Amino acid sequence: MSYDDVWEYGPDEALAQDGEFRLTVVGTPFPGGDGELPAHDPARATGLVAALGTVDDVVGEDGRIEAVERPPFAARADLDLVAVGCWGPVSEVNDPALAAGGDGSALAEQADALAARFPGAAVIGSVRVDHPVAYSAHVVQHPDGVRLFAAGWAGEGDWDLEGGVAEVAGAFGIDADALRDAGVDPDGEPGDLAWESLTRLVLRRTSPLHRAGRTLSVFRVRRSEGTAGDLEDTWIGEPDGF
């Protein structure tokens, strides 16, 4: 069976959805928002992408881009692109398979795997799929064991939720004023909560947010048949009700 047989759609099939998908690992001691990071380490990035559970095999590095950019994301073939940056204690994975499956489990599984691989590190991730109503999932793990996972449809009440905003904020030293300034209500309904603002607060507390001048390696990978199907369902198909 050729690799094309793993997919239902051809490589030029247009994607129906757009979105975001990022998972960041920050080792301790945290460099903090004002810290300096070294240059990108492509050898470490190669090892990191090869170890991802969403990746069956690494074909090779397709090139490098500035971290303020993103790889092409318009056709089915682009679902085989994973961008990885490794800057000292901070590593970042941009992989559309983190959103695959539509229930947040892919993000949670890879976050758990990275937390196990890098004990003592914080793991922060968010994915969003832009249907007419956005679906998103978010995970935050503190090295001391505090963990938050949230996934669901914007504005709706039926969210999967483990952990709480207040516990995560306390673990990372984020006070009530910072939460309020970011528009994060710890007591808000999950479907209305500013989850991306919360993950950004955690990232700002642990590592520099500026991305200009940083480099990402873009890898072309192969997917398993199961991951390929989940990717197509997520980015090419439509969920029930749309």
CORURCOR-V397205 format. One record per pair of residues at least 24 apart in sequence whose ideal C-beta (glycine too) atoms are under 10 Angstrom apart, sorted by sequence separation. I is the first residue (numbers start at 1). J is the second residue. If there is no record, write none. Layout:
i->I j->J
i->I j->J
//
This chain:
i->40 j->64
i->58 j->82
i->70 j->94
i->115 j->139
i->119 j->143
i->120 j->144
i->122 j->146
i->123 j->147
i->124 j->148
i->125 j->149
i->126 j->150
i->127 j->151
i->129 j->153
i->139 j->163
i->146 j->170
i->147 j->171
i->174 j->198
i->55 j->80
i->67 j->92
i->71 j->96
i->118 j->143
i->140 j->165
i->142 j->167
i->146 j->171
i->165 j->190
i->111 j->137
i->115 j->141
i->128 j->154
i->142 j->168
i->145 j->171
i->146 j->172
i->172 j->198
i->178 j->204
i->40 j->67
i->55 j->82
i->67 j->94
i->91 j->118
i->98 j->125
i->99 j->126
i->100 j->127
i->102 j->129
i->111 j->138
i->112 j->139
i->114 j->141
i->115 j->142
i->140 j->167
i->141 j->168
i->144 j->171
i->174 j->201
i->178 j->205
i->54 j->82
i->98 j->126
i->99 j->127
i->111 j->139
i->115 j->143
i->140 j->168
i->142 j->170
i->143 j->171
i->165 j->193
i->174 j->202
i->23 j->52
i->89 j->118
i->98 j->127
i->99 j->128
i->100 j->129
i->102 j->131
i->107 j->136
i->108 j->137
i->110 j->139
i->111 j->140
i->112 j->141
i->140 j->169
i->142 j->171
i->161 j->190
i->165 j->194
i->169 j->198
i->172 j->201
i->52 j->82
i->91 j->121
i->97 j->127
i->99 j->129
i->107 j->137
i->108 j->138
i->109 j->139
i->111 j->141
i->115 j->145
i->141 j->171
i->142 j->172
i->159 j->189
i->160 j->190
i->165 j->195
i->168 j->198
i->172 j->202
i->174 j->204
i->90 j->121
i->96 j->127
i->104 j->135
i->106 j->137
i->107 j->138
i->108 j->139
i->140 j->171
i->159 j->190
i->168 j->199
i->171 j->202
i->172 j->203
i->174 j->205
i->52 j->84
i->89 j->121
i->90 j->122
i->91 j->123
i->92 j->124
i->93 j->125
i->95 j->127
i->103 j->135
i->104 j->136
i->105 j->137
i->107 j->139
i->115 j->147
i->140 j->172
i->157 j->189
i->158 j->190
i->159 j->191
i->161 j->193
i->169 j->201
i->172 j->204
i->173 j->205
i->49 j->82
i->89 j->122
i->92 j->125
i->96 j->129
i->102 j->135
i->104 j->137
i->108 j->141
i->156 j->189
i->157 j->190
i->158 j->191
i->165 j->198
i->168 j->201
i->169 j->202
i->172 j->205
i->173 j->206
i->48 j->82
i->49 j->83
i->50 j->84
i->103 j->137
i->104 j->138
i->155 j->189
i->156 j->190
i->157 j->191
i->159 j->193
i->168 j->202
i->171 j->205
i->172 j->206
i->49 j->84
i->102 j->137
i->104 j->139
i->112 j->147
i->156 j->191
i->157 j->192
i->48 j->84
i->99 j->135
i->101 j->137
i->111 j->147
i->154 j->190
i->155 j->191
i->156 j->192
i->159 j->195
i->169 j->205
i->45 j->82
i->47 j->84
i->48 j->85
i->49 j->86
i->99 j->136
i->112 j->149
i->153 j->190
i->154 j->191
i->155 j->192
i->45 j->83
i->46 j->84
i->48 j->86
i->55 j->93
i->99 j->137
i->111 j->149
i->152 j->190
i->153 j->191
i->154 j->192
i->45 j->84
i->47 j->86
i->54 j->93
i->98 j->137
i->108 j->147
i->151 j->190
i->152 j->191
i->154 j->193
i->44 j->84
i->45 j->85
i->46 j->86
i->55 j->95
i->150 j->190
i->44 j->85
i->45 j->86
i->52 j->93
i->54 j->95
i->98 j->139
i->108 j->149
i->150 j->191
i->152 j->193
i->154 j->195
i->42 j->84
i->44 j->86
i->45 j->87
i->54 j->96
i->55 j->97
i->107 j->149
i->41 j->84
i->42 j->85
i->43 j->86
i->44 j->87
i->48 j->91
i->52 j->95
i->54 j->97
i->108 j->151
i->150 j->193
i->152 j->195
i->40 j->84
i->41 j->85
i->42 j->86
i->44 j->88
i->48 j->92
i->49 j->93
i->53 j->97
i->54 j->98
i->105 j->149
i->107 j->151
i->124 j->168
i->151 j->195
i->40 j->85
i->41 j->86
i->48 j->93
i->52 j->97
i->104 j->149
i->150 j->195
i->40 j->86
i->41 j->87
i->45 j->91
i->49 j->95
i->52 j->98
i->54 j->100
i->104 j->150
i->105 j->151
i->39 j->86
i->40 j->87
i->41 j->88
i->44 j->91
i->45 j->92
i->104 j->151
i->148 j->195
i->22 j->70
i->37 j->85
i->38 j->86
i->39 j->87
i->40 j->88
i->45 j->93
i->103 j->151
i->104 j->152
i->124 j->172
i->150 j->198
i->21 j->70
i->37 j->86
i->38 j->87
i->39 j->88
i->102 j->151
i->103 j->152
i->122 j->171
i->150 j->199
i->6 j->56
i->20 j->70
i->37 j->87
i->38 j->88
i->41 j->91
i->122 j->172
i->148 j->198
i->36 j->87
i->37 j->88
i->38 j->89
i->148 j->199
i->21 j->73
i->36 j->88
i->37 j->89
i->38 j->90
i->40 j->92
i->54 j->106
i->108 j->160
i->138 j->190
i->3 j->56
i->20 j->73
i->35 j->88
i->37 j->90
i->53 j->106
i->54 j->107
i->3 j->57
i->19 j->73
i->35 j->89
i->108 j->162
i->148 j->202
i->18 j->73
i->35 j->90
i->54 j->109
i->104 j->159
i->105 j->160
i->136 j->191
i->138 j->193
i->140 j->195
i->3 j->59
i->17 j->73
i->18 j->74
i->31 j->87
i->53 j->109
i->54 j->110
i->104 j->160
i->31 j->88
i->53 j->110
i->103 j->160
i->138 j->195
i->15 j->73
i->31 j->89
i->52 j->110
i->133 j->191
i->137 j->195
i->138 j->196
i->140 j->198
i->15 j->74
i->30 j->89
i->31 j->90
i->53 j->112
i->54 j->113
i->136 j->195
i->140 j->199
i->14 j->74
i->15 j->75
i->29 j->89
i->30 j->90
i->53 j->113
i->136 j->196
i->138 j->198
i->139 j->199
i->142 j->202
i->14 j->75
i->15 j->76
i->21 j->82
i->22 j->83
i->23 j->84
i->24 j->85
i->25 j->86
i->27 j->88
i->28 j->89
i->52 j->113
i->53 j->114
i->138 j->199
i->140 j->201
i->141 j->202
i->12 j->74
i->13 j->75
i->14 j->76
i->21 j->83
i->26 j->88
i->27 j->89
i->51 j->113
i->52 j->114
i->140 j->202
i->12 j->75
i->13 j->76
i->15 j->78
i->26 j->89
i->27 j->90
i->51 j->114
i->140 j->203
i->11 j->75
i->12 j->76
i->13 j->77
i->15 j->79
i->25 j->89
i->26 j->90
i->27 j->91
i->138 j->202
i->142 j->206
i->10 j->75
i->11 j->76
i->12 j->77
i->25 j->90
i->26 j->91
i->9 j->75
i->10 j->76
i->11 j->77
i->13 j->79
i->24 j->90
i->25 j->91
i->26 j->92
i->48 j->114
i->51 j->117
i->9 j->76
i->10 j->77
i->11 j->78
i->24 j->91
i->25 j->92
i->128 j->195
i->8 j->76
i->9 j->77
i->11 j->79
i->23 j->91
i->24 j->92
i->25 j->93
i->128 j->196
i->7 j->76
i->11 j->80
i->23 j->92
i->24 j->93
i->48 j->117
i->126 j->195
i->7 j->77
i->9 j->79
i->22 j->92
i->23 j->93
i->24 j->94
i->48 j->118
i->126 j->196
i->22 j->93
i->23 j->94
i->7 j->79
i->21 j->93
i->22 j->94
i->23 j->95
i->126 j->198
i->7 j->80
i->21 j->94
i->22 j->95
i->126 j->199
i->20 j->94
i->21 j->95
i->124 j->198
i->125 j->199
i->126 j->200
i->21 j->96
i->23 j->98
i->124 j->199
i->20 j->96
i->21 j->97
i->22 j->98
i->124 j->200
i->3 j->80
i->19 j->96
i->21 j->98
i->124 j->201
i->126 j->203
i->20 j->98
i->21 j->99
i->124 j->202
i->17 j->96
i->19 j->98
i->20 j->99
i->21 j->100
i->123 j->202
i->124 j->203
i->19 j->99
i->122 j->202
i->15 j->96
i->122 j->203
i->124 j->205
i->17 j->99
i->124 j->206
i->122 j->205
i->124 j->207
i->23 j->107
i->122 j->206
i->21 j->106
i->22 j->107
i->121 j->206
i->122 j->207
i->21 j->107
i->25 j->111
i->153 j->239
i->23 j->110
i->24 j->111
i->23 j->111
i->153 j->241
i->25 j->114
i->24 j->114
i->25 j->115
i->28 j->118
i->23 j->114
i->27 j->118
i->28 j->119
i->29 j->120
i->30 j->121
i->25 j->117
i->26 j->118
i->27 j->119
i->28 j->120
i->30 j->122
i->25 j->118
i->27 j->120
i->28 j->121
i->27 j->121
i->28 j->122
i->26 j->121
i->27 j->122
i->25 j->121
i->26 j->122
i->24 j->121
i->25 j->122
i->26 j->123
i->24 j->122
i->25 j->123
i->26 j->124
i->24 j->123
i->25 j->124
i->135 j->234
i->23 j->123
i->24 j->124
i->25 j->125
i->23 j->124
i->24 j->125
i->22 j->124
i->23 j->125
i->24 j->126
i->22 j->125
i->23 j->126
i->131 j->234
i->21 j->125
i->22 j->126
i->23 j->127
i->135 j->239
i->21 j->126
i->22 j->127
i->129 j->234
i->20 j->126
i->21 j->127
i->22 j->128
i->129 j->235
i->132 j->238
i->133 j->239
i->20 j->127
i->21 j->128
i->127 j->234
i->131 j->238
i->132 j->239
i->19 j->127
i->20 j->128
i->21 j->129
i->131 j->239
i->133 j->241
i->19 j->128
i->20 j->129
i->132 j->241
i->133 j->242
i->18 j->128
i->19 j->129
i->20 j->130
i->129 j->239
i->131 j->241
i->132 j->242
i->17 j->128
i->18 j->129
i->19 j->130
i->92 j->203
i->131 j->242
i->17 j->129
i->18 j->130
i->19 j->131
i->17 j->130
i->18 j->131
i->30 j->143
i->90 j->203
i->16 j->130
i->17 j->131
i->20 j->134
i->16 j->131
i->19 j->134
i->28 j->143
i->92 j->207
i->19 j->135
i->20 j->136
i->21 j->137
i->23 j->139
i->25 j->141
i->27 j->143
i->90 j->206
i->17 j->134
i->19 j->136
i->26 j->143
i->89 j->206
i->90 j->207
i->17 j->135
i->89 j->207
i->90 j->208
i->88 j->207
i->92 j->211
i->87 j->207
i->87 j->208
i->106 j->227
i->92 j->214
i->94 j->216
i->93 j->216
i->100 j->223
i->90 j->214
i->92 j->216
i->94 j->218
i->95 j->219
i->97 j->221
i->106 j->230
i->101 j->226
i->105 j->230
i->106 j->231
i->85 j->211
i->95 j->221
i->97 j->223
i->100 j->226
i->101 j->227
i->87 j->214
i->97 j->224
i->100 j->227
i->103 j->230
i->87 j->215
i->100 j->228
i->101 j->229
i->102 j->230
i->106 j->234
i->85 j->214
i->86 j->215
i->87 j->216
i->100 j->229
i->101 j->230
i->85 j->215
i->86 j->216
i->97 j->227
i->100 j->230
i->101 j->231
i->85 j->216
i->86 j->217
i->97 j->228
i->99 j->230
i->100 j->231
i->102 j->233
i->83 j->215
i->84 j->216
i->85 j->217
i->99 j->231
i->100 j->232
i->101 j->233
i->102 j->234
i->83 j->216
i->84 j->217
i->97 j->230
i->100 j->233
i->101 j->234
i->82 j->216
i->83 j->217
i->84 j->218
i->97 j->231
i->100 j->234
i->82 j->217
i->83 j->218
i->84 j->219
i->96 j->231
i->99 j->234
i->100 j->235
i->102 j->237
i->82 j->218
i->83 j->219
i->95 j->231
i->98 j->234
i->99 j->235
i->81 j->218
i->82 j->219
i->97 j->234
i->102 j->239
i->81 j->219
i->82 j->220
i->96 j->234
i->97 j->235
i->102 j->240
i->80 j->219
i->81 j->220
i->82 j->221
i->96 j->235
i->80 j->220
i->81 j->221
i->80 j->221
i->30 j->172
i->68 j->210
i->69 j->211
i->78 j->220
i->79 j->221
i->80 j->222
i->67 j->210
i->68 j->211
i->77 j->220
i->80 j->223
i->67 j->211
i->68 j->212
i->79 j->223
i->66 j->211
i->67 j->212
i->68 j->213
i->71 j->216
i->66 j->212
i->67 j->213
i->68 j->214
i->70 j->216
i->72 j->218
i->66 j->213
i->67 j->214
i->69 j->216
i->71 j->218
i->66 j->214
i->67 j->215
i->68 j->216
i->70 j->218
i->71 j->219
i->79 j->227
i->80 j->228
i->65 j->214
i->66 j->215
i->67 j->216
i->69 j->218
i->71 j->220
i->79 j->228
i->65 j->215
i->66 j->216
i->64 j->215
i->65 j->216
i->80 j->231
i->64 j->216
i->65 j->217
i->76 j->228
i->79 j->231
i->63 j->216
i->64 j->217
i->65 j->218
i->79 j->232
i->63 j->217
i->64 j->218
i->62 j->217
i->63 j->218
i->76 j->231
i->79 j->234
i->61 j->217
i->62 j->218
i->63 j->219
i->76 j->232
i->79 j->235
i->61 j->218
i->62 j->219
i->63 j->220
i->78 j->235
i->79 j->236
i->61 j->219
i->62 j->220
i->60 j->219
i->61 j->220
i->62 j->221
i->76 j->235
i->59 j->219
i->60 j->220
i->76 j->236
i->58 j->219
i->59 j->220
i->60 j->221
i->75 j->236
i->58 j->220
i->59 j->221
i->73 j->235
i->57 j->220
i->58 j->221
i->59 j->222
i->55 j->219
i->57 j->221
i->58 j->222
i->56 j->221
i->57 j->222
i->55 j->221
i->56 j->222
i->57 j->223
i->52 j->219
i->54 j->221
i->55 j->222
i->56 j->223
i->57 j->224
i->49 j->217
i->55 j->223
i->56 j->224
i->48 j->217
i->49 j->218
i->50 j->219
i->52 j->221
i->54 j->223
i->55 j->224
i->56 j->225
i->33 j->203
i->34 j->204
i->37 j->207
i->45 j->215
i->49 j->219
i->54 j->224
i->56 j->226
i->33 j->204
i->35 j->206
i->37 j->208
i->45 j->216
i->46 j->217
i->48 j->219
i->50 j->221
i->53 j->224
i->56 j->227
i->32 j->204
i->33 j->205
i->35 j->207
i->36 j->208
i->45 j->217
i->49 j->221
i->55 j->227
i->56 j->228
i->32 j->205
i->33 j->206
i->35 j->208
i->37 j->210
i->42 j->215
i->44 j->217
i->45 j->218
i->46 j->219
i->54 j->227
i->32 j->206
i->33 j->207
i->34 j->208
i->39 j->213
i->40 j->214
i->41 j->215
i->42 j->216
i->43 j->217
i->45 j->219
i->53 j->227
i->24 j->199
i->30 j->205
i->31 j->206
i->32 j->207
i->33 j->208
i->39 j->214
i->40 j->215
i->42 j->217
i->20 j->196
i->26 j->202
i->30 j->206
i->31 j->207
i->32 j->208
i->33 j->209
i->37 j->213
i->39 j->215
i->40 j->216
i->41 j->217
i->54 j->230
i->22 j->199
i->26 j->203
i->29 j->206
i->30 j->207
i->31 j->208
i->33 j->210
i->37 j->214
i->40 j->217
i->42 j->219
i->54 j->231
i->24 j->202
i->28 j->206
i->24 j->203
i->26 j->205
i->27 j->206
i->26 j->206
i->27 j->207
i->22 j->203
i->26 j->207
i->24 j->206
i->25 j->207
i->24 j->207
i->21 j->234
i->21 j->235
i->19 j->234
i->6 j->222
i->7 j->223
i->15 j->231
i->16 j->232
i->19 j->235
i->6 j->223
i->15 j->232
i->17 j->234
i->18 j->235
i->6 j->224
i->7 j->225
i->16 j->234
i->17 j->235
i->3 j->222
i->6 j->225
i->9 j->228
i->13 j->232
i->15 j->234
i->16 j->235
i->17 j->236
i->3 j->223
i->5 j->225
i->6 j->226
i->8 j->228
i->15 j->235
i->16 j->236
i->17 j->237
i->6 j->227
i->7 j->228
i->8 j->229
i->14 j->235
i->15 j->236
i->16 j->237
i->17 j->238
i->6 j->228
i->7 j->229
i->9 j->231
i->13 j->235
i->14 j->236
i->16 j->238
i->17 j->239
i->5 j->228
i->6 j->229
i->9 j->232
i->13 j->236
i->1 j->225
i->7 j->231
i->8 j->232
i->3 j->228
i->7 j->232
i->8 j->233
i->9 j->235
i->16 j->242
i->9 j->236
i->8 j->236
i->9 j->237
i->7 j->236
i->8 j->237
//
